[in-house]
Amino acid sequence: MADMKVPFYGHQRQYHSIKADIDNAISTVLESGAYVQGPTLKRFEGELAAYAGTKHAIGLNSGTDALWLVFMGLGLKPGDEVITMPNTFFATAEAIWIAGGKAVFVDCDPKTKNIDPAKIEAAITPKTVGIVPVHLYGQCADMKAIDAIAKKHKLWVVEDAAQSIDAAGPGWKMGDYSVAVATSFIIQKNLGCFGDGGAVFTNRPDLDTFCRRMRNHGSLARDHHSYGFNSRLDDIHAGVLSVKLKHIGKWSDRRRAIAARLTAGLKGTKFQLPYEAPGYRHVFHLYVIETPKRDQCVKDLVAAGVDAKTHYSIAIHHQDGYPWGKDAAIPFPVPNAEKNAAQCISLPMFPELTDAEVDIMIDVVCKWDKANH
């Protein structure tokens, strides 16, 4: 929206901030003639693995495929149950269903909005095989607590890190307490290409081999195929991501600075503001505030020039695509997750926002709070 005082997305600003490097990366791939599973992808995967601190990184065509390919690699089969939370993007549960399993939802923590470890054990049955914590909005879930539960019950853990690249916990990083980490590179993510993309990070050679084979029609060698799919990250996107990866730490720091400015400016309002757990590195993919008057608030903020949006405003078990019917009862109550879905508002958040734009947001939101709360 060109007339917005504060736009929601900064894709073009980011492109122009590193335009020469992006253009050179794309041109290099175009001139090479190697566009699919070429040397640029191979180099980026090496850079990504080094950055993540894992032995392997596999570039794929989406974060959704990253999840379900890992689930398939872990042997997920019909009847198997996987515990996750419902106040996130539909793809988390969808990937479980695609791979043949059943998503079992438990509630989120009322502060962080991430899966509540205290709710997990009650949901474990003889059919449970794994746990998928989602690092919602850019803050990691409590992986130490989740790891302890998983080990006790002999379950695997796969992290959904679609929103959280560059995030970390106190003294640990993503991948330290899981068999694999799946992430997304769609344009609006903190590390985004100019379309769809995703990756898996893992230390397990079997999952590395499985995902590489499955992303390419079951092939690891030319003309040799087994069962597989087409889920490749192309070299142009890999080249773009290679350039952007060099900036991710700086961009995350700027997001954190913007979030701190927003939180300081909105302190004292009646909105529920984001909570950063002690010792965690929250990278604020989204800056989410909550109010019972959400729909009216979004409408009024947009009218005032602040392009606010909602994300995951319908819990997964209330979606039309929920396999058992969107009004079907679920085994465990999820009041915090449903409240989060009903009240969440995403304010503009991208590294290229100016302090002046952040202050406009603060002024508009505070005026709305005063008039409506």
N, C-alpha and C positions, 0 to 999 in steps of 0.2 A: 504494500500500500504506500504509494509515493507521497501521499499527503499526511502520513503519520509523523507526529513529532518524535516518537520513539518506535521504530520498527521492531518486529520480533526477530527477524533473521538478518544476519550480516554477511551472507555468502559472497556478495560482490565486493564488499569492503575487504574481506579477507583475501580474495583473489587479487585485488589490486595492490594489497600490501606486499605480496610476494610474486607479482605477475611475471617478472622476468624469469624467475626460477621455474615457475609452473609452465610457462610457455616453452622454455628450453627443455624441460622434462618430457612434455608431450611431443615436441618436435623431434627429440632424440628417438623416441619410440617409433614415431611415424617414419622417420628416415631409415630406421633399422629394418623395417619390414617384418619384425617379429612381434606380433600383437597378442598372441595367446600362448600362455605357458612359455614365455621367452625369458631372456636373461634379466630383464627389468623386474619381472615378478620374482624370480629366484633371488635377486639381490635384495629386494624389499623384504621378502620372507626372512632372510638372514638378519636384516636390520631390525625387524619386528621381534624376532626371537631374542636377539641381544638386548633390545630395549626391555622386553618383558621378563628377561632373566629365565627363560625356559629353553629347553633343548630344541624345540620345534615350533614353527609357526606356519600355518597352512592358509594361504589366501583363497577365499571362496566368494561366491557371488552375492551373499547376504548373511546377515547375522542369524536369520531364521535357519538357513541351511547349515550354518555352523553348529547350531544347537542340535538339530535332528540327525545330522551325520554323526556327531559324537554319541548321541543316544543309540543310534544303530550300531556304532562301533562297540558300545558297551553291552550289546546283546539285548536291548530292551525288546520285550515281546508282549503280545496281547495278554492282558490280565495283570501285567506288572504295574505297580503304583509308584508314582513319583510325587514327592511333596514339594509344593511351591506356594506362592501367594497370588491372590486374584487382583490386586490393585496395581497392575502393570500392563504393558502392551500385550495384546492378544497372542503375539507370536510365541511367547514363552510356553504357554499351555498348548498352543497349536502344534509346536514342534514335538511335544511329547505325544500328542495324538497321531501325528504323521508317522512317527517311529513305531507306533503300535501300543503305546502305554496309556495309562489313565492318570490324569493330573488330579491330585488331591490337594485342596486348598486349606491353608491355615491362616490365621490372622497375622497382621503386621504389628510391629511395635508402634505405639501411638505417637512417639516422638520422631524416630528416624523414618518411619513408614516402610522400613525393610522387614523381611520375615522375622517373626518373633521366635527365637530359639525355644522359649519356654512353652510354646504351643506345639512344637514338632513331635515330641515323644508320644503324646496322646493320639496322634494320627498314624503312628507306625503300626502296620499289621504284618502278618506273614507274607503278604504280597508286595510289601514295600521294598524297592530296590535302590532308590536314590533320592537325593534332595537337590533342588535347584534354587539356590538363593539368587535373587535379583538385586543388583546394586543400584537401587532406585535413585533417580535424579542425579547420580554422580557420587553417592556415598556408599562405601562397602558395607555389606551386612556383617554381622558378628561372626566371622568365619572360625574363630577359635572355639566358640561355643558349639557351632554347627559341626565342626570337625569332631569334637568330643562325642556328640550324639551319634554321628555317622560311624565312628570307630566302635562304639559300644554295640551298635546294632548291625555292624558289618554292611554298611550302605556306601555307595559311591556318592560323590558330590561333584556337580558341574556348575560352574559360576556363569550366570548370565550377566556379562559385563558390557552389554550394548550401550549403556549410558555412562560408563565409568572409566574409560581409559585414562591412565595417569593417577587414578585414585589409589589409596593404600590405607591399611589399618595401622594401629600402633605397633611398630616393630615387625610388620609383615606386609607382603605384597600379594596381589592376586595371583593365584596359582600355587601358593604355599600350602593351602589346605584343600586342594581339589585335584581331581584327575585331569581336568581340562577347564579352560576358560574360553567362552565364546563371546565374540564382540562383533559390532556392526560398524560399517564405514559409510552408511548412507549420508548424504550431504549434510543433514542437520546435526549429525553427531559432532562431538568435540574434535575428533579426528575423522573428517569426512572427505570422500572423493566427490566427483561430479555426477553421481548416480548411485547405484547400489553397490555394495561390497561388504565383505565380512571376513572373519578369520577365526581360527582356533589356535590357542596356545596350549602346549602340553609337553610334559616330560616323558610321556609314554610312547615308545617307538611303535607299538602296535596301533595306537590311535592315529599317529602320524601317517603310517602306511595306509591304514584303512581310509582316512579322509582324502588322502592324495589319490588313491585308486578310485574311490567312489565319485570324486568331483569330476573325473575324466572318463566317464563311460566304462568304469571298471578296468582302466588301463594304466599300467606303470611302464609299459614298453610299447613302442609303435607296433600297430597291427595286432596286438594281443589284448583281448577284452574279456572281462567277466561281467557280472551284473554291476551296474552303476548308473550314474546320472550325469548331467551337465551342470556343474556348479563352480565354474572357474572365475577367478578374479583376473580380468584382462590386464595386459601390461601397461596400457595408458593410465588406468586407474592406479595401478601399482606405482607408476612413476610419480603421479600426483601425490599419493600418500607418502612416498619416500621423501619428497620435499617437505610436506607438512609435518611429518614425524619429528623433524629437527626443531620444530617450533612448539611442540605440544606442551613442554614444561612451562614455557613463558606464557602461553595462552591460558593454561590452567591457573597460573598465578594471577593473571589478570582477572579471570572469572572469580577467583576467590576474593580479590580486592573489590570487585564490583558487588559481590554478595555481602561483604563486610560493610560497605557503604550503604547498601539497601537496608540491611538489618539494623544498623545504627539509626538510619533515618526513619524507619518504620517502628522503632521501639516505642511502646506506649499506645500503639493502636490496638484494636480488638481483634486483628487478624492473628491466626496462628502462623508464626514465622518458621522458616527452616531451622532445624536443629542439627548441629554438627557434634557428633559424639567426641569426647575427649581423646586426643591422640590420633584421630582420623584425618586423612587428607580428602576432603570433600571437594570435588572438581566442578560441581554445579552445572551439570548438563542442563538442568532446569532449576530455576529459582521459584519455588512453589509456596504460595501463601494460601490460607484456607479461611473461608467464611460460609456460614449457612446461607447467606444471600448471594451465592456464587454467580448464578446466571445473570442477575441484574447488575452485579458488580462488573462482570466482564463486558457487558453491553455498554455500561457507562464509561469504563476506562477506555474502550475503543473509541467511543464518541468524543472523549476528551483528548484523543491523539496518542494513547498508549496502547499498542497492539497486543493486548493480553489474549491468552488462549487457554484452553483446557487440554490436559493430557491424561488419558486413562480415566475419563469421567464416567465410564460405565464399567463396573467390575466385570471380570471375565465371565463369571457364572451368570451374569445378567445379559450377556451378549446373545444376539440371534444365533451365532455360530456355536454356542455351547452345546456339546453333543447330547446332553440329557434334557435340553429345554431350558430356556433362559429364566423360567420361573420355578424350576425344579429346586427342591430343598437340597442343601449340601450337608455333609455329615457334621461339620464343625462350624460354629458361629464365627463370623468374621466382622464384628461391628466396627473395629478400627479401620479395616480396609474399605468397608462400604462408606464410612464417613469420609475417608480420604477421597474416594472417588466422587462423592457427591459435593464436596466443598473445595476441591483443588482449583487454583488459578495459577497459571504459569506467566510470570512477568518476563519481558524481554531480557535475554541473557546471552551475550556473545562477547568475545574479547575486544572487539573493535568499538563497543559502546563507549561514548565519551562520558566524563564525569558530569558534564552539563546535562546529558540525556538521562543519566541516572538520577540526577537531582530533579529533573522534570517528573520522572516516575514517582519519586518520593512525594513530591508536592501533590500530584494528582491523586495518588492512593490515600495520602493523609487527609486530603479534602473530602474524598469519598467516605472515608472512615468517620470523619466528624459529622457528616451529614446523614449517615445511614446506620450507625451503630449506637 
